[in-house]
Amino acid sequence: MADADVKLLAPAAELAEKAHHPYPGESADYAEARKKLLAEEIELRRHLERVAAQRRALPPGPVVAKDYRFRGKDGEVALADLFEGHDALVTYCWMFGPERARPCPMCTQFLGALAANALDLRQKVALAVIARSPVERLYDFAKERGWRGLPLYSDVSEAFGRDHNAWHDDGDWPSYDVFTRDADGTIRHFWGSELGGTQDPGQDPRGAPEMSPLWNVLDTIPAGRGTDWYPSVDYS
C-alpha cells in the first residue's frame, strides 16, 4: 500500500466506532476498551498488508544455481519439477530426520494446518514439504495424521536443506522458503521466513510473521499461548 493510499484511509478509531456491535450485558468500560483494541487491530491489519506489499516488491532474488535433487513418491525429481506448472513454489523443511522416532511437534502442527488447505493453495502455488527421512516414512506419517494433498519429498543429499538454513550439524531447524520461476526457466529464491532468533526476550521461538493458526487462535484467548505448553505429535 503506497503512502498516498494510507492517507486516504479512514482513521482506525472511526472504523472501530462503526464496526463495534455491543454484546448483551457489556459494560460501558468494556465497550470503550474493546473499541480502542479494535482500532489497534485495524492498524495491525493495515501494517500486515503494508509488509505483504513490501515483500511482493522485493527486487529479484538470487538465482538458484545448484541442481537440487529430491525423492518423491514417484521417484527422483529436480527443484524445477516441484513447481507443478506454477511460477511460484513454497517449500517447508520439516524437522523429521531419520534419527527422530517422531517428527517435531511444532512443525507437525503447522503442517496439519497447511495440509487442510493444500488442495486450495495448489490452485495458485506449488507446495513441497521436505525432510531428511525416506519419503516412504514421510507418507506413512501423513497417512497416520490424515493429511492429503500435501506433496512430500526426501532431501536425499541434504544439500537443499543445508543451503536454506534447515539442516545443521547440531540438529535440524524448520525453514519456510518461496521460489519463483521466470518465463525462461530461471529459478530464484524470492523470500524466506528467517525463523531462528527473531523472538524477543522471554518468548519461545516464533516466526516473523507468525503463520501458524494454532498460535493465532491462542493469542485471542485470555490466557494467550502461555510459556509452558507445546502441541503434541500423539493424542490419545
C-alpha positions as CSV (number, residue, x, y, z in Angstrom):
1,M,0.0,0.0,0.0
2,A,1.5,3.3,-1.1
3,D,1.9,6.2,1.4
4,A,-0.7,8.2,-0.6
5,D,-3.2,5.4,-0.2
6,V,-2.6,5.3,3.5
7,K,-3.5,9.0,3.8
8,L,-6.9,8.3,2.2
9,L,-7.9,5.6,4.7
10,A,-10.4,6.4,7.3
11,P,-8.9,6.7,10.8
12,A,-8.9,3.3,12.6
13,A,-10.7,4.7,15.6
14,E,-13.6,5.9,13.3
15,L,-13.9,2.4,11.7
16,A,-13.8,0.8,15.2
17,E,-16.6,3.0,16.4
18,K,-18.8,2.0,13.4
19,A,-17.8,-1.7,13.5
20,H,-18.3,-2.5,17.2
21,H,-21.7,-4.0,17.9
22,P,-22.5,-4.3,21.6
23,Y,-22.8,-7.7,23.1
24,P,-25.6,-8.5,25.6
25,G,-24.7,-7.1,29.0
26,E,-21.4,-5.5,28.2
27,S,-20.5,-2.5,30.4
28,A,-19.5,0.9,29.2
29,D,-15.9,0.2,30.3
30,Y,-15.8,-3.0,28.2
31,A,-17.3,-1.2,25.1
32,E,-14.7,1.6,25.3
33,A,-11.8,-0.8,25.8
34,R,-13.0,-3.0,23.0
35,K,-13.2,-0.1,20.6
36,K,-9.7,1.0,21.5
37,L,-8.4,-2.5,21.0
38,L,-10.4,-2.9,17.7
39,A,-8.7,0.3,16.4
40,E,-5.3,-1.3,17.2
41,E,-6.3,-4.5,15.5
42,I,-7.3,-2.5,12.4
43,E,-3.9,-0.8,12.4
44,L,-2.2,-4.2,12.8
45,R,-4.1,-5.5,9.8
46,R,-3.0,-2.5,7.8
47,H,0.6,-2.9,8.9
48,L,0.5,-6.6,7.9
49,E,-0.9,-5.6,4.5
50,R,1.9,-3.0,4.1
51,V,4.5,-5.6,5.0
52,A,3.0,-8.0,2.4
53,A,3.2,-5.3,-0.2
54,Q,6.8,-4.6,0.7
55,R,7.5,-8.3,0.4
56,R,5.9,-8.5,-3.0
57,A,8.1,-5.6,-4.1
58,L,11.4,-7.2,-3.3
59,P,14.0,-6.9,-6.1
60,P,14.8,-10.1,-8.0
61,G,16.2,-12.7,-5.6
62,P,19.4,-14.8,-6.0
63,V,19.4,-17.3,-8.9
64,V,19.4,-20.9,-7.7
65,A,22.4,-22.3,-9.5
66,K,22.6,-25.8,-7.9
67,D,20.8,-28.8,-9.3
68,Y,19.0,-29.9,-6.1
69,R,17.5,-33.4,-6.2
70,F,14.7,-34.9,-4.1
71,R,13.0,-38.2,-3.9
72,G,9.2,-38.1,-4.1
73,K,6.6,-40.9,-4.1
74,D,7.2,-41.4,-7.8
75,G,11.0,-41.3,-7.8
76,E,13.7,-38.7,-8.1
77,V,12.8,-35.1,-9.1
78,A,14.6,-31.8,-9.5
79,L,13.7,-28.5,-7.9
80,A,12.1,-27.3,-11.2
81,D,9.7,-30.4,-11.1
82,L,8.3,-29.2,-7.8
83,F,6.7,-26.1,-9.4
84,E,3.9,-28.3,-11.0
85,G,3.3,-25.7,-13.7
86,H,3.2,-22.7,-11.4
87,D,5.6,-19.8,-11.4
88,A,5.9,-19.8,-7.6
89,L,6.8,-22.6,-5.1
90,V,6.5,-22.7,-1.3
91,T,8.8,-25.2,0.4
92,Y,8.9,-26.2,4.1
93,C,11.8,-28.1,5.6
94,W,10.2,-30.4,8.2
95,M,12.2,-31.5,11.3
96,F,11.8,-35.2,10.7
97,G,15.2,-36.7,10.2
98,P,15.9,-40.5,10.3
99,E,17.3,-40.2,13.8
100,R,13.9,-39.0,15.1
101,A,11.4,-41.5,16.5
102,R,8.7,-39.0,15.8
103,P,8.7,-35.6,14.0
104,C,8.9,-32.2,15.6
105,P,5.5,-31.3,17.2
106,M,5.8,-27.7,16.3
107,C,6.5,-28.5,12.6
108,T,3.7,-31.1,12.7
109,Q,1.0,-28.7,14.0
110,F,1.9,-26.2,11.2
111,L,1.9,-28.9,8.5
112,G,-1.5,-30.1,9.7
113,A,-3.0,-26.7,9.0
114,L,-1.1,-26.4,5.7
115,A,-2.4,-29.9,4.7
116,A,-6.0,-28.8,5.4
117,N,-5.6,-26.0,2.8
118,A,-3.2,-27.8,0.4
119,L,-5.6,-28.5,-2.4
120,D,-6.9,-24.9,-2.3
121,L,-3.4,-23.5,-2.2
122,R,-2.2,-25.7,-5.1
123,Q,-4.6,-23.9,-7.4
124,K,-2.3,-20.9,-7.2
125,V,1.1,-22.0,-6.0
126,A,3.1,-25.2,-5.8
127,L,3.9,-26.7,-2.4
128,A,6.6,-29.1,-1.2
129,V,7.4,-30.4,2.2
130,I,10.9,-31.6,2.5
131,A,12.6,-33.7,5.2
132,R,15.7,-35.9,5.7
133,S,13.8,-39.1,6.3
134,P,13.0,-41.6,3.5
135,V,9.9,-40.4,1.6
136,E,8.0,-43.6,2.5
137,R,8.4,-42.7,6.1
138,L,7.0,-39.2,5.5
139,Y,3.9,-40.6,3.7
140,D,3.3,-43.1,6.4
141,F,3.1,-40.4,9.0
142,A,0.9,-38.2,6.7
143,K,-1.5,-41.2,6.4
144,E,-1.5,-41.5,10.2
145,R,-2.4,-37.9,10.5
146,G,-4.9,-37.9,7.8
147,W,-3.1,-35.4,5.6
148,R,-4.0,-35.3,1.9
149,G,-2.8,-33.2,-0.9
150,L,0.5,-32.3,0.6
151,P,3.5,-33.2,-1.6
152,L,6.3,-34.7,0.5
153,Y,9.9,-35.2,-0.5
154,S,13.1,-36.5,0.9
155,D,16.2,-34.3,0.7
156,V,18.5,-37.3,-0.2
157,S,21.8,-35.4,-0.4
158,E,20.7,-32.9,2.3
159,A,22.2,-30.1,0.1
160,F,18.9,-28.2,-0.2
161,G,18.2,-28.1,3.5
162,R,21.8,-27.1,4.4
163,D,21.8,-24.3,1.9
164,H,18.5,-23.0,3.2
165,N,19.3,-22.9,6.9
166,A,17.4,-26.1,7.8
167,W,19.9,-28.9,8.3
168,H,22.8,-28.3,10.6
169,D,25.5,-30.5,12.2
170,D,23.9,-29.9,15.7
171,G,20.3,-30.6,14.5
172,D,17.5,-29.5,12.2
173,W,15.5,-26.3,12.0
174,P,12.3,-25.6,10.1
175,S,12.7,-23.4,7.0
176,Y,9.9,-21.8,5.0
177,D,11.0,-20.6,1.6
178,V,9.4,-19.2,-1.5
179,F,10.9,-19.6,-5.0
180,T,9.9,-18.2,-8.4
181,R,10.5,-19.4,-11.9
182,D,10.9,-16.9,-14.7
183,A,9.5,-17.5,-18.2
184,D,12.9,-18.6,-19.4
185,G,13.0,-21.3,-16.6
186,T,15.4,-19.4,-14.3
187,I,14.6,-20.2,-10.6
188,R,15.2,-17.6,-7.9
189,H,14.9,-17.6,-4.2
190,F,12.2,-15.0,-3.5
191,W,11.8,-14.9,0.3
192,G,12.4,-17.0,3.4
193,S,10.9,-16.7,6.9
194,E,14.1,-16.4,8.8
195,L,12.8,-18.3,11.9
196,G,15.7,-18.6,14.2
197,G,16.4,-15.8,16.6
198,T,13.6,-13.4,15.8
199,Q,11.8,-13.8,19.1
200,D,12.0,-11.2,21.9
201,P,13.4,-11.9,25.4
202,G,11.2,-14.3,27.3
203,Q,9.5,-15.7,24.2
204,D,9.7,-19.2,22.8
205,P,11.0,-19.3,19.2
206,R,8.4,-18.0,16.8
207,G,8.0,-16.8,13.3
208,A,8.1,-13.2,12.0
209,P,5.4,-13.1,10.7
210,E,3.5,-15.8,12.7
211,M,1.8,-18.0,10.2
212,S,0.5,-20.8,12.4
213,P,-3.3,-20.9,13.0
214,L,-2.6,-22.6,16.4
215,W,-0.8,-19.6,17.9
216,N,-3.0,-17.1,16.2
217,V,-6.1,-18.7,17.8
218,L,-4.4,-18.9,21.2
219,D,-3.5,-15.3,21.0
220,T,-7.2,-14.4,21.1
221,I,-8.0,-16.2,24.4
222,P,-7.4,-14.7,27.9
223,A,-4.5,-17.0,28.8
224,G,-2.8,-16.4,25.5
225,R,-0.3,-19.0,24.2
226,G,1.5,-19.2,27.5
227,T,5.1,-20.3,28.0
228,D,4.7,-23.9,29.3
229,W,2.7,-25.7,26.6
230,Y,3.5,-27.1,23.2
231,P,1.4,-29.2,20.9
232,S,1.9,-32.9,20.8
233,V,2.6,-35.3,18.0
234,D,0.4,-38.0,19.6
235,Y,-3.0,-37.6,21.2
236,S,-4.9,-40.5,22.8
